[in-house]
Amino acid sequence: MEFMQRAVIACTLIAATAPLVGSFVVQRGQSLIGDGMGHVAFSGVGLALLAGVHPLVGALGLTVIAAVALVRMSNRQGGGDLSGSSQMRV
């Protein structure tokens, strides 16, 4: 019973804060970066398993490296979301 109470509290807090964070990310033009980071973390898990390292360490390490690279690229190109920074003009 105690587990379900904690689960309901956690779900309520996430349901209240996720839309706020999501709208902030969309307004900044970085909506696809979170999706990309999820894919990078998944590949970090795979590489860690191949290397015999704990999967969490591999996912965290590769995700931090990718996040730093994305920040440097976005600062250089002047756009937030890399896919949206080079919009085609018709």
Secondary structure, 3 states (H helix, E strand, C coil): CHHHHHHHHHHHHHHHHHHHHHHHHHHCCCCCHHHHHHHHHHHHHHHHHHHCCCHHHHHHHHHHHHHHHHHHHHHHHCCCCCCCCCCCCC
